[in-house]
Amino acid sequence: MSAAAGDFKAECDSISAQLSSVGANRFKTKTQFKGWTITDIIGHLHLWNIAADLSLTAPDKFMAFAANILTQMNVGKTHIQVQNAWFDGKTGPQIFADWKAFYPGLAARFKAADPQARLKWVGPDMSASACIIARQMEHWAHMQAVYDVMGIDRVNTDGIKNIAHIGVTTYSWSFKVKSMTPILPKPYVRLTAPGGGIWVWNTPQKDNRVDGDAAQFCQVVTQCRNIGDTQLTCIGPAATTWMQIAQCFAGGAQMPPPPGARFKQT
């Protein structure tokens, strides 16, 4: 578990370094992600870090937490309305401070956990290892909107291999969640890592493949970018269709942003 928990913590450390000097008013800035503010995004990440911690350390409390969240959303409340009620009037800097104080302990508890332990979640149960990797993925994906609105060039590390792996292994899910039949065989995926190495998945195929930059691939599968706004190469109907609908996260069907909708602002 140490590697996965360490990758999560490293991602959070990077976020902390970027936002620690941001002024209070900047947290009110709206991003290109559904108009959420930086405060909304940090609050969302912190709330579900709390949920992951409860799932690991106090399953009964997690079930009560999840039931409360789902009850509110089932009567029409949005994610933002639910979390605003949870944080009870706290400002962006205050929520950021809470998130910053909480994530190191979360990482430490997952580092010490049995990676195969089964944890409850809002969707299907998952392993402790999958849970902390999902937390890394969600932080990485949501923070892209923050970096975009702040005009920051993100510096990735090879820790994003966890995210790329989720993207590849949710190939069939990307189709099924949209009531589509997965196109087989699954495409060969060959990506260039931030450190310059090559990562590969699935059986090598010349006519059915995705090639390119690992960070751009992660942006597509997490729906931070439209495939048309990347330099990824897609060959064959399976690869092409997949990259147009990719969704590596759980929940209802979501479609990627339209071409040109998400970009680094200046």
C-alpha positions as CSV (number, residue, x, y, z in Angstrom):
1,M,0.0,0.0,0.0
2,S,2.9,2.4,0.6
3,A,3.3,3.3,-3.0
4,A,-0.3,4.1,-3.6
5,A,-0.7,6.1,-0.4
6,G,2.6,7.9,-1.2
7,D,1.3,8.8,-4.6
8,F,-1.8,10.2,-3.1
9,K,0.1,12.2,-0.6
10,A,2.5,13.5,-3.2
11,E,-0.4,14.8,-5.3
12,C,-1.8,16.6,-2.3
13,D,1.6,18.0,-1.3
14,S,1.8,19.5,-4.8
15,I,-1.7,21.0,-4.5
16,S,-0.9,22.4,-1.1
17,A,2.3,24.1,-2.4
18,Q,0.4,25.7,-5.3
19,L,-2.5,27.1,-3.2
20,S,-0.8,28.0,0.1
21,S,-0.1,31.5,-1.0
22,V,-3.4,32.2,-2.8
23,G,-5.4,35.1,-1.4
24,A,-8.9,34.6,0.0
25,N,-10.7,36.2,-2.9
26,R,-9.0,33.9,-5.4
27,F,-10.8,31.0,-3.8
28,K,-14.1,32.5,-5.1
29,T,-12.9,32.3,-8.7
30,K,-15.1,30.2,-10.9
31,T,-13.5,27.4,-13.0
32,Q,-14.4,25.8,-16.3
33,F,-15.7,22.8,-14.4
34,K,-19.5,23.4,-14.1
35,G,-18.8,26.9,-12.8
36,W,-17.5,25.4,-9.5
37,T,-15.2,27.8,-7.6
38,I,-11.8,26.8,-6.3
39,T,-13.5,26.7,-2.8
40,D,-16.1,24.3,-4.2
41,I,-13.4,22.0,-5.6
42,I,-11.3,21.9,-2.4
43,G,-14.5,21.4,-0.4
44,H,-15.5,18.5,-2.6
45,L,-12.1,16.9,-2.3
46,H,-12.0,17.3,1.5
47,L,-15.5,16.0,2.0
48,W,-14.8,12.8,0.2
49,N,-11.4,12.4,1.9
50,I,-13.4,12.4,5.1
51,A,-15.7,9.8,3.6
52,A,-12.8,7.6,2.6
53,D,-11.3,7.9,6.1
54,L,-14.7,6.8,7.7
55,S,-14.9,3.9,5.3
56,L,-11.5,2.7,6.4
57,T,-11.7,3.4,10.1
58,A,-15.4,3.5,11.0
59,P,-17.6,1.7,8.4
60,D,-20.9,2.2,10.4
61,K,-20.2,5.9,10.5
62,F,-19.4,5.9,6.8
63,M,-22.8,4.2,6.0
64,A,-24.6,6.9,8.0
65,F,-22.6,9.6,6.2
66,A,-23.3,8.1,2.8
67,A,-27.0,7.7,3.5
68,N,-27.3,11.4,4.6
69,I,-25.6,12.6,1.4
70,L,-27.7,10.4,-0.9
71,T,-30.9,11.4,0.9
72,Q,-30.2,15.1,0.3
73,M,-29.2,14.6,-3.3
74,N,-32.3,12.4,-4.0
75,V,-34.5,15.3,-3.0
76,G,-32.8,17.6,-5.5
77,K,-29.8,19.1,-3.7
78,T,-26.6,19.6,-5.7
79,H,-23.1,18.5,-4.6
80,I,-22.3,22.1,-3.8
81,Q,-25.4,22.6,-1.7
82,V,-24.7,19.4,0.3
83,Q,-21.1,20.3,1.0
84,N,-21.9,23.9,1.8
85,A,-24.3,22.7,4.5
86,W,-21.6,20.3,5.8
87,F,-19.0,23.1,6.1
88,D,-21.6,25.4,7.7
89,G,-20.4,28.8,6.4
90,K,-16.6,28.2,6.4
91,T,-14.6,30.3,3.9
92,G,-12.4,28.9,1.1
93,P,-9.2,29.5,3.1
94,Q,-10.7,27.8,6.1
95,I,-11.8,24.7,4.1
96,F,-8.4,24.6,2.4
97,A,-6.7,24.7,5.9
98,D,-8.9,21.8,7.0
99,W,-8.1,19.8,3.9
100,K,-4.4,20.5,4.3
101,A,-4.4,19.4,7.9
102,F,-6.4,16.2,7.2
103,Y,-4.8,14.6,4.1
104,P,-1.4,13.6,5.7
105,G,-3.2,11.5,8.3
106,L,-5.5,10.0,5.7
107,A,-2.4,9.0,3.7
108,A,-0.7,7.5,6.8
109,R,-3.8,5.4,7.7
110,F,-4.1,4.0,4.2
111,K,-0.4,3.3,4.1
112,A,-0.8,1.1,7.2
113,A,-3.9,-0.6,6.0
114,D,-4.2,-4.0,4.3
115,P,-4.4,-3.1,0.6
116,Q,-6.9,-5.9,0.0
117,A,-9.2,-4.9,2.8
118,R,-12.8,-4.4,1.4
119,L,-14.2,-1.0,2.0
120,K,-17.8,0.3,1.7
121,W,-18.4,3.1,-0.8
122,V,-21.4,4.9,-2.3
123,G,-21.1,2.5,-5.3
124,P,-19.8,-1.1,-5.1
125,D,-17.3,-2.0,-2.4
126,M,-13.7,-1.7,-3.3
127,S,-10.2,-2.5,-1.9
128,A,-8.3,-0.1,0.3
129,S,-5.7,0.2,-2.5
130,A,-8.4,1.1,-5.0
131,C,-9.9,3.6,-2.6
132,I,-6.7,5.6,-2.1
133,I,-5.9,5.5,-5.8
134,A,-9.4,6.8,-6.5
135,R,-8.7,9.7,-4.1
136,Q,-5.5,10.5,-6.0
137,M,-7.4,10.3,-9.3
138,E,-10.1,12.7,-8.1
139,H,-7.6,15.2,-6.7
140,W,-5.6,15.1,-9.9
141,A,-8.7,15.5,-12.1
142,H,-10.5,18.2,-10.2
143,M,-7.4,20.2,-9.7
144,Q,-6.8,20.5,-13.4
145,A,-9.7,23.0,-13.5
146,V,-8.0,25.0,-10.8
147,Y,-4.6,25.0,-12.5
148,D,-6.4,26.0,-15.8
149,V,-8.1,29.0,-14.3
150,M,-4.9,30.1,-12.5
151,G,-2.9,29.7,-15.7
152,I,-0.5,27.2,-14.1
153,D,1.4,24.6,-16.2
154,R,1.0,21.4,-14.2
155,V,4.2,19.4,-13.5
156,N,3.3,15.7,-13.5
157,T,5.3,12.8,-12.1
158,D,5.2,9.1,-12.9
159,G,2.8,8.8,-10.0
160,I,0.0,9.4,-12.5
161,K,0.5,5.8,-13.8
162,N,-2.2,4.9,-11.2
163,I,-4.6,7.2,-13.0
164,A,-3.6,5.9,-16.5
165,H,-4.1,2.4,-15.2
166,I,-7.6,3.2,-14.0
167,G,-8.3,4.8,-17.4
168,V,-7.3,1.6,-19.2
169,T,-9.0,-0.9,-16.9
170,T,-12.4,1.0,-17.1
171,Y,-12.5,0.6,-20.9
172,S,-15.6,-1.6,-20.8
173,W,-17.2,0.6,-18.1
174,S,-17.0,3.6,-20.3
175,F,-19.3,1.9,-22.8
176,K,-21.6,0.1,-20.4
177,V,-22.4,3.2,-18.3
178,K,-23.7,4.7,-21.5
179,S,-25.7,1.6,-22.4
180,M,-23.2,0.8,-25.3
181,T,-21.6,-2.6,-26.1
182,P,-17.8,-2.5,-25.6
183,I,-16.0,-2.9,-28.9
184,L,-13.5,-5.9,-28.7
185,P,-10.7,-6.5,-28.6
186,K,-9.6,-3.8,-26.3
187,P,-7.1,-1.4,-27.8
188,Y,-3.4,-1.5,-27.2
189,V,-2.4,1.5,-25.2
190,R,1.2,2.9,-25.4
191,L,1.9,6.1,-23.4
192,T,5.0,8.2,-22.7
193,A,5.4,8.8,-19.0
194,P,6.3,12.2,-17.5
195,G,9.7,10.7,-16.7
196,G,10.3,9.6,-20.3
197,G,9.5,5.9,-19.9
198,I,7.0,3.9,-21.9
199,W,3.9,2.4,-20.3
200,V,1.9,-0.2,-22.2
201,W,-1.4,-2.1,-21.7
202,N,-3.2,-4.9,-23.6
203,T,-2.1,-6.9,-26.6
204,P,0.0,-5.0,-29.1
205,Q,-2.0,-4.2,-32.2
206,K,-1.1,-1.9,-35.2
207,D,-4.7,-1.2,-36.2
208,N,-6.3,-0.9,-32.8
209,R,-4.4,1.4,-30.4
210,V,-4.0,4.7,-28.5
211,D,-0.6,6.3,-28.5
212,G,0.7,9.5,-26.9
213,D,1.4,11.5,-23.8
214,A,0.4,9.8,-20.5
215,A,-0.8,13.1,-18.9
216,Q,-3.0,13.8,-21.9
217,F,-4.5,10.3,-21.7
218,C,-5.3,10.9,-18.1
219,Q,-6.9,14.2,-18.9
220,V,-9.2,12.4,-21.4
221,V,-10.2,9.5,-19.3
222,T,-11.0,11.8,-16.3
223,Q,-12.9,14.1,-18.7
224,C,-10.7,17.1,-18.1
225,R,-10.1,17.5,-21.8
226,N,-11.8,16.5,-25.1
227,I,-9.8,14.1,-27.1
228,G,-9.8,16.7,-29.9
229,D,-7.8,19.1,-27.7
230,T,-4.9,16.6,-27.3
231,Q,-2.2,15.1,-29.5
232,L,-3.2,11.5,-28.7
233,T,-3.3,9.2,-31.7
234,C,-6.3,6.9,-31.9
235,I,-6.3,4.1,-34.6
236,G,-9.3,1.9,-35.2
237,P,-13.0,2.2,-34.3
238,A,-12.5,0.7,-30.7
239,A,-9.8,3.2,-29.8
240,T,-11.5,6.2,-31.5
241,T,-14.9,5.5,-29.9
242,W,-13.5,4.9,-26.5
243,M,-11.6,8.1,-26.4
244,Q,-14.7,10.0,-27.4
245,I,-16.7,8.6,-24.4
246,A,-14.0,7.6,-21.9
247,Q,-15.1,7.8,-18.2
248,C,-12.8,6.3,-15.6
249,F,-14.9,7.4,-12.6
250,A,-18.0,5.8,-11.1
251,G,-21.5,7.3,-11.0
252,G,-23.9,8.0,-13.8
253,A,-23.0,8.5,-17.4
254,Q,-21.0,11.6,-18.1
255,M,-19.7,12.9,-21.4
256,P,-16.4,14.7,-22.0
257,P,-16.4,18.5,-22.3
258,P,-16.9,19.8,-25.9
259,P,-13.8,20.6,-27.9
260,G,-12.1,23.8,-26.8
261,A,-14.2,24.0,-23.6
262,R,-11.3,23.3,-21.1
263,F,-7.9,25.0,-21.5
264,K,-5.2,26.8,-19.5
265,Q,-6.3,30.4,-19.2
266,T,-3.8,33.3,-19.5
